[in-house]
Amino acid sequence: MSRVDAQQRRTAVWMVSPALVIMFLVAAVPIGYAVWLSLNVYSVRRAGLSHFVGLTHYWNALISEQWWRAFGQTFLFAFTSVALEVLIGVAMALLLNVAFRGRGLLRSVLLVPYAVLTVVSAITWQAMFESNLGLVTGLLRALGLPGGEQVWLAEPGYAMAVIIAADVWKTAPFVALLVLAGLQVIPGDVYEAADLDGASRWQTFWRVTLPLLRPAIALAAIFRLLDALRIFDLPFVLTKGSNGTETMSMIAYQELREQRLIGQGSALSILTFITVMAVSLVYIRFAGGNIRDVAEEKS
């Protein structure tokens, strides 16, 4: 390594050090404290009751039917919602990429749901599926379709369907925004070459557009998947976790805040964190190649 390279490395270290220190204080310290709490029985009511119990809380969680039920329901929600968001988001991005009058207005309108607070959108969807006065249930009854008499948020399956629909409505525009950014950087000469080769629109999309969009789609999918695995606000507002909608974050909240079991709740929070981290590592290992390839090409 030359003297200039060494000097540049030292300069880079000094420049990123403040950000690394802040990230450590903001992220690592709370996580470390949560790990410590999870290894202890901790009382907030009486002094002197706290004592070290090791991995007992983790063992209790892993042999608990409630944890594995919430684990399965979380992954069901995450994979279903993210798959729908990617499909709808790609379709929205393709539509927004076409030049037509009023495209700017349509882009703004389609991105409005993502700007709405999740709690506000959850309350809106709760009102829409209210059994007597809800817009959706009333419309289904008026059209004579199934579901008009259904109490959607009070029955398993139906409640999860409403939560998934609410999440897709809110976050599909986010996926569309990322995919649209990917569409904007595709060079026009590749489409000209496809036209010269006589490719149809479907062949152009399948052979040209989609492969070039894979990095953007992969990035959007991992962002949404990691966020969906931590879902809390939608089921909390809509169902309080009942009727087959309990998630990993919700049972951690219930133990930590409602039951005041600090150690057990912290252990559930750490297990949720480990699950999300493991999914991200697996995703990057097996599905993140497109993102790495783009980064290497630009470097």
C-alpha positions in Angstrom: 0.0 0.0 0.0 1.4 3.4 -1.0 1.7 6.3 1.3 -1.1 8.1 -0.5 -3.4 5.2 -0.1 -2.6 4.9 3.6 -3.3 8.6 4.0 -6.6 8.3 2.2 -7.6 5.3 4.4 -6.9 7.3 7.6 -8.9 10.2 6.3 -11.8 7.9 5.4 -11.7 6.4 8.9 -11.7 9.8 10.6 -14.6 10.9 8.4 -16.9 7.9 9.1 -15.9 7.6 12.8 -18.6 10.1 14.1 -21.3 8.3 12.2 -20.2 4.9 13.5 -20.1 6.2 17.1 -23.6 7.6 16.7 -24.9 4.4 15.1 -23.3 2.4 18.0 -25.0 4.6 20.6 -28.4 4.6 18.9 -28.5 0.9 18.0 -26.0 -1.3 19.8 -26.5 0.2 23.3 -30.3 -0.4 23.4 -29.9 -3.9 21.9 -27.2 -4.7 24.4 -29.4 -3.5 27.3 -32.4 -5.5 25.9 -30.1 -8.6 25.9 -29.2 -8.0 29.5 -32.8 -7.6 30.5 -33.7 -10.8 28.7 -31.2 -12.7 30.9 -32.8 -11.6 34.1 -36.1 -11.7 36.0 -36.7 -8.0 36.4 -39.3 -6.4 38.6 -40.5 -2.8 38.1 -42.7 -2.9 41.2 -40.4 -4.2 44.0 -36.7 -3.6 44.5 -34.5 -6.5 45.1 -36.4 -9.1 43.1 -34.3 -8.9 40.0 -31.9 -11.8 39.5 -30.0 -13.6 36.7 -31.8 -16.5 35.0 -29.6 -17.0 31.9 -31.4 -18.4 28.8 -34.6 -19.4 30.7 -36.7 -16.8 29.0 -35.5 -17.8 25.6 -36.2 -21.5 26.3 -39.7 -20.7 27.6 -40.4 -18.7 24.4 -39.1 -21.4 22.1 -41.2 -24.1 23.7 -44.3 -21.9 23.8 -47.1 -22.6 21.4 -47.9 -18.8 21.4 -44.5 -17.9 20.0 -44.6 -20.4 17.1 -48.2 -19.4 16.3 -47.1 -15.8 16.1 -44.0 -16.8 14.1 -46.1 -18.5 11.5 -48.7 -15.8 11.3 -46.0 -13.2 10.9 -44.3 -15.0 8.0 -47.7 -15.6 6.4 -48.5 -11.9 6.5 -45.0 -10.9 5.4 -44.6 -13.2 2.4 -48.2 -12.7 1.2 -48.2 -8.9 1.5 -44.7 -8.5 0.0 -45.5 -10.7 -3.0 -48.6 -8.7 -3.7 -46.8 -5.4 -3.2 -44.1 -6.3 -5.6 -46.6 -7.4 -8.3 -48.8 -4.3 -7.9 -45.8 -2.0 -7.5 -44.2 -3.2 -10.7 -47.5 -2.8 -12.6 -47.9 0.7 -11.1 -44.3 1.6 -12.0 -44.8 0.5 -15.6 -47.9 2.6 -15.9 -46.2 5.7 -14.4 -43.3 5.3 -16.8 -45.5 5.8 -19.8 -45.7 9.3 -21.2 -49.3 10.7 -21.2 -51.1 13.8 -20.2 -51.6 14.1 -16.4 -48.8 11.6 -15.6 -47.4 13.9 -12.9 -50.7 14.3 -11.2 -51.3 10.5 -11.3 -47.9 9.9 -9.8 -48.7 12.2 -6.9 -52.1 10.6 -6.3 -50.7 7.0 -6.3 -48.1 7.9 -3.7 -50.6 9.5 -1.3 -51.3 6.1 0.6 -47.6 5.8 1.5 -47.6 9.3 3.0 -50.6 8.4 5.3 -49.7 7.4 8.8 -50.1 3.7 9.4 -52.4 4.2 12.4 -54.6 6.5 10.3 -54.9 4.0 7.5 -55.6 1.2 10.0 -58.5 3.2 11.5 -59.8 3.9 8.0 -59.7 0.2 7.0 -61.4 -0.7 10.3 -64.2 1.6 9.5 -64.5 0.3 5.9 -65.0 -3.3 7.1 -67.3 -2.5 10.0 -70.1 -5.1 9.9 -73.1 -2.7 9.9 -72.0 0.6 8.4 -68.7 -0.2 6.7 -68.2 0.9 3.1 -66.9 -2.5 1.8 -69.4 -4.7 3.7 -72.3 -2.4 2.6 -71.1 -2.5 -1.0 -70.9 -6.3 -0.9 -74.4 -6.5 0.5 -75.8 -4.1 -2.2 -74.2 -6.2 -4.9 -75.3 -9.5 -3.4 -71.7 -10.7 -3.2 -70.3 -13.0 -0.5 -68.9 -11.3 2.5 -71.5 -8.7 3.0 -72.8 -10.3 6.2 -69.4 -11.3 7.4 -67.8 -9.8 10.5 -64.4 -9.5 8.8 -62.2 -8.5 11.7 -63.8 -11.0 14.1 -63.0 -14.2 12.3 -59.6 -15.9 11.5 -58.6 -15.7 7.9 -60.9 -12.8 7.2 -59.0 -10.6 9.7 -55.7 -11.5 8.3 -57.0 -10.7 4.8 -58.0 -7.2 5.8 -54.6 -6.6 7.4 -52.8 -7.8 4.3 -55.0 -5.6 2.1 -54.4 -2.6 4.3 -50.6 -3.1 4.1 -50.6 -3.6 0.4 -52.7 -0.5 -0.2 -50.3 1.6 1.9 -46.9 0.3 0.8 -47.3 -0.8 -2.8 -46.6 2.8 -3.9 -43.3 2.6 -2.1 -42.3 -0.4 -4.2 -43.6 1.4 -7.3 -41.4 4.4 -6.5 -38.2 2.2 -6.2 -39.1 0.2 -9.4 -39.9 3.5 -11.2 -36.4 4.7 -10.3 -35.0 1.5 -11.8 -37.0 2.1 -15.0 -35.7 5.6 -15.4 -32.1 4.5 -15.7 -32.6 1.8 -18.3 -31.0 3.1 -21.5 -33.3 3.6 -24.4 -31.0 2.0 -26.9 -31.7 -1.5 -25.5 -35.4 -1.0 -26.4 -34.4 0.3 -29.9 -32.3 -2.9 -30.3 -35.3 -5.0 -29.3 -37.5 -3.3 -31.8 -35.0 -3.9 -34.6 -34.9 -7.6 -33.6 -38.7 -7.7 -34.0 -39.5 -8.4 -30.3 -43.1 -8.1 -29.2 -44.0 -6.0 -26.1 -44.2 -9.0 -24.0 -40.9 -10.3 -25.2 -39.3 -6.9 -24.6 -40.7 -6.8 -21.0 -39.7 -10.4 -20.2 -36.3 -10.4 -21.9 -35.2 -6.8 -21.5 -37.1 -4.8 -18.9 -37.5 -7.4 -16.2 -33.9 -8.5 -16.1 -32.7 -4.9 -15.9 -35.3 -4.3 -13.1 -34.2 -7.2 -10.9 -31.8 -5.1 -8.7 -34.5 -2.5 -8.0 -37.1 -5.2 -7.4 -34.7 -7.1 -5.1 -34.0 -3.9 -3.1 -37.7 -3.1 -2.8 -38.5 -6.7 -1.7 -35.9 -6.8 1.0 -36.9 -3.4 2.4 -40.5 -4.4 2.5 -39.8 -8.0 3.8 -37.8 -6.7 6.8 -40.4 -4.1 7.6 -43.3 -6.6 7.3 -41.6 -9.1 9.6 -41.7 -6.4 12.3 -45.4 -5.6 11.7 -47.1 -4.3 14.8 -49.3 -1.2 14.2 -51.8 -2.6 11.7 -52.8 -5.7 13.7 -52.7 -3.7 17.0 -55.2 -1.2 15.8 -57.4 -3.5 13.7 -57.6 -6.6 15.9 -55.4 -6.3 18.9 -53.7 -9.5 17.7 -56.9 -11.6 18.0 -58.4 -14.0 15.5 -55.2 -15.3 14.0 -53.4 -12.0 13.6 -50.9 -12.1 16.5 -47.4 -11.3 15.4 -44.0 -11.7 17.0 -43.8 -8.0 17.8 -47.3 -8.0 19.3 -46.5 -10.8 21.8 -43.3 -9.1 22.8 -45.3 -5.9 23.4 -48.0 -7.8 25.4 -45.4 -9.4 27.7 -43.3 -6.3 28.0 -45.9 -3.5 28.4 -49.2 -5.2 29.4 -48.0 -8.1 31.5 -45.0 -6.2 32.8 -42.7 -9.2 32.3 -39.6 -7.3 31.4 -37.3 -10.2 31.0 -39.7 -12.4 29.0 -40.7 -9.5 26.8 -37.1 -8.5 26.1 -36.3 -12.1 25.2 -39.2 -12.1 22.7 -38.0 -8.8 21.3 -34.5 -10.3 20.8 -35.9 -13.4 19.1 -37.8 -11.1 16.8 -34.6 -9.2 16.0 -32.6 -12.4 15.4 -35.4 -13.7 13.1 -35.4 -10.5 11.0 -31.6 -10.5 10.9 -31.4 -14.1 9.8 -33.9 -13.5 7.0 -31.9 -10.5 5.8 -28.7 -12.5 5.8 -30.3 -15.4 3.9 -31.9 -13.0 1.4 -28.7 -11.2 0.7 -26.8 -14.5 0.4 -29.2 -16.1 -2.1 -31.2 -13.3 -3.7 -29.1 -10.2 -3.4 -26.6 -11.0 -6.1 -28.2 -8.4 -8.5 -27.7 -5.7 -6.0 -24.0 -6.6 -5.5 -23.5 -6.9 -9.2 -24.8 -3.3 -9.8 -22.6 -2.0 -6.9 -19.5 -3.7 -8.4 -20.3 -2.3 -11.9 -20.5 1.2 -10.6 -17.4 1.0 -8.4 
